[in-house]
């Protein structure tokens, strides 16, 4: 039952993706990342005023590593959302469970803990066939950078999810994991925004003059991200790993619906076939890992 938190998380993440795509028309990626983290920090700090809890941690370096890979993945993903159809960007980012399976298999095989797993290898290869089918018909020549960055974002997200699971096993509550991830976002957004501003204008200027719509979108991104992150962290910490990982793929469905309704995205049969292959490959890889651990 706790795994159903992931279903709620993917729905809210899809709404966040809509807000990011809308905000990217007038806001930089650095502004979006920094605002997202700032809203998350404030919301969790307010929450702790009414609930018992502390931000003190004995695992600063583990949080730092989760923040580094997580924020880098987030920055790349937000950038790609502004360049790609929403469903395409979400699908490539949601390849994280496939990357997790590939990482776990590679490490086990390297240390001689198991032989060559043809089933998992086939699932991983099939997923990349799905990526090729998804990208080829939906990307224009000027969108390949966004596609590549979204793919890298999915790999880094896999590393971040592994660290989230590890932090949960070490006893870190979800609010603390999300808070320090938000801190990392604020720092990364500030630094990248400052560097970009100095390079282009020679001045230290982070946020441009925001319209009421921009401010509302940035707040909505932070609110949705914080709610979804807490729900996702709780699902991975308390729910069954197999069910939780597979429910993550419902985000592809939600984002596809939003893309069609708002932007009129048209996905051909090759695109839908690629998305289905990625979804099935991800579930197959997750089942394989669960059976191997058993």
N, C-alpha and C positions, 0 to 999 in steps of 0.2 A: 504493500500500500504506500509506503514511503517513497517508492520509485516514481509515483505519479506526480511528485513535485517537479520532475523533469518535464513532464507534459506541459505543466503550467509555465515552466521556465522557457521552453522553446516558443510558446505562444507569445510571451512578453518580449523575448529576444527578437521575434519577427516584427513586432510593433516598433522596437528600438531600431531595427534595420530600416524601416520605413522613415523614421524620423532622421536617421543619419543620412539617408539618400536625399531627403528634402533639404536638410541643413547644409550638405556639402556643396550646394549651389552657391552659397554666399559665405560659408565659414570654412576655414582651413582645417585639415585633419588634426593639427596640433591643438587648435581651439576646441574641437570636439572631444578629443581625448582628455584634455585638461578639465574641461567643464564636466565631463562625465565623472571623473574622479572626484572633483570638488563637491558635486552634489551628493555622491556616495558617502564621502567623509562626513558631511554635515548630517545627512539622514541617520547614519549609524550612531554618530555622537548624540543626536537627539534621542534616539531609541534607547541608548544606554542610560540616559537620564531617568528613564521610567522603568528600567529593568536592571536587575542585578547582573553585573558583568564588569570585566576589566579589559583594558587594551594591553596590559602588561603581558609580555611573551618571553619565553625562554628559547625561542627558535627564530632569532632575527635573520640569520643567514638563509634559512629555509624560506622565509617570507620574501627575502630579497631576491632569491633565485626565481620564485614563483612570479614575483612582480616583474622581473626583467623579461622573462620569456613571454609572460602573459601580456604585458603592455606592448611589447614588440609585435606580437601576433595581432593585438587589438588595433594598433596603428596601421598595420598593413591591411587588415580587414576593412577598416573604415575607409581607407584610401580606395580600395578596390570597389566598395559599394558605390562610391561616387562615379566610377568608371564603367561598371558592368550592370546588366540587368540584375534586379534584386535576387531572383531565384538562382542565377548562376553564381553570384558571389556567395550566397548562403550555402549552396551545395558544396562548393570547393572548400569553404571553411569547415563544413560539417564532415569532411573526410578525416577528422581527428581520430575517431575510433579505429579507422583502418590503419592510420599511422601508429596508433597505440599497439595494435596487434602486430604490425610489422616490427616495431621496436622490441616488443617482448619476445617475439620469435627469434629475431636476430641475436639478442643478448643470450637467450637460452642455447641457441645453436652454437654461438661463439664459445661459450663456456662448456660445451660438450654435454649439456643436460638433456638434449634430445636430438634425434636424427632429423633429416630433411623432411619437412612437412609439406607434402605436395598439395594437400587440400587448402592450407592457408596460403601457400604461394599462388595457387590458382585464383583464390578470392582476391588477393592483393593485385594480381595482374589484371583481373577482370575489372577491378575498380578504376584502374588507369585507362582501360579501354572506354569505360564509362565517361571518364574525364575528357578523353579525346572526342567522343561523340557529343558531349555537352558543349565543349568550347568551339569546335569547328563550325557549327552552323550559327552560333549566336554571337561570336566575337568579330568585330571589324578589325582592320589592320591596326588601328590606333588603340585597340583594347587589349592587346596581348600582354602589355605590362601589367594591367589590372588583373588579368587572369593568372599570370605567374605569381604575383604578390599574394593573391588569394590562396593559391596552392601552398605557398610557403607559410602563410598564416595558419593554414590547417595543421601543418606539421608542428609549428611552434605551439599551437593550441594543445596538441597531444602531449607535449612536454609539460605544459602548464597543468593539464588535467591529472597527469601522473603525480605532479607535486601536490595538487589539491587533495588527492586521495591519501598521499603520504602524510600531509599535515593533519588530516582527519584522523588517521590511525595514531598519530602522536598526541591526539587529544585536543587539538585546536578547534574551538567552536566556529561555526560558519561566519558569524558577524565579524570575528577578528581576522579571518582569512580575507573576507571581502574588504574590510577597512584598510588593511595594509596594501592590498592590491589597488585600492582607490588612491592611496598615498603615492604609490608608484606611478599611477596615471597622471596625477597632478605634477609631479616632478618631471616626468618625461615630456608632458605637454608643454610645460614652461620652458624647459631647456630647448626642445626642438623649435618651439615658436620664437624664442629669443634668437637662436642661431639664424633661422629663416628671415626674421625681421632685420637683423643686422646685415645680413648678406644682401638683401634687396633695397633697404632704405638707409642703412647705417645708423638706425635708431633702435633702442630697446623698447619695442612695442608689441604686446602679445595679442590683445583683443582689439579688433577693429570696432567701429561704432555699430553696435548691434541694434537692429530693429526689434520691435516687440515680438514679431514672428520668430526671428532668430533666437531671441532669449527664451521664448516658450519652447522652441524645438530643443535647444540645448538642455533646458531643465527636464523636458520629457525624456531625453536620452539618458540623463543621469538617473532619473527616477526609475525608468524601465530597467536599466542595466543593474541597478542596486537590487531591485526586487527579484529579477531573474537570477542574478548571481547568488543571492542567498538561497533561493529555491533550488538551484542547480547544485550548490555545495551541500545542501541538506540531503538531496537525492543521492549523491555519490557517497555521502558519509553514512547514511542510515539505510538506504535502499539496496536491493540486490543489484550487483554490478552489471549483470547480464541484461536485466530489464531496463535499468537506467540508461545504459549506453544505447540500446536499441530505440528507446523512446526519444532520444535526441534527434533522430532522423525525421520526426514529425515536423521539425522546424522547416524542412524543405517544402513540405506541403503548405504550411502557413505562409511562408514567404512567396511561394508561387501564386497563391491566391491574391495576396496583397499586390504583387507586381501586375497581375492581370487586371485587377479592379482599378488601381490608381494610375498606372502608366500604360496600360494596354499592352503589356509585354506579350509578344507572340513567340511561342516556343514550338518549333516544328517537331515532327515525329522523332527525329534523331536526338533532339534535346531531351524529350521525355524518356526515350529509351536509355540515354546515358544516365539520367537521374535515377531511373529504376535499377539499372545495373549497379550504380554506386550504393544505393540503398540496400539491395540484396547482398552485395559483397560485404558491406559493413556488418550486417546482421550475421552473415556466415562466419566472418572473422571473429566476431564476438562470441558466437556459439563455440567455435573451435577452441578459443582460449579458455572458455569456461570448462569445457570437457577435458582439456589438457590438464588444467589445475586440479580438477576432480580426480 
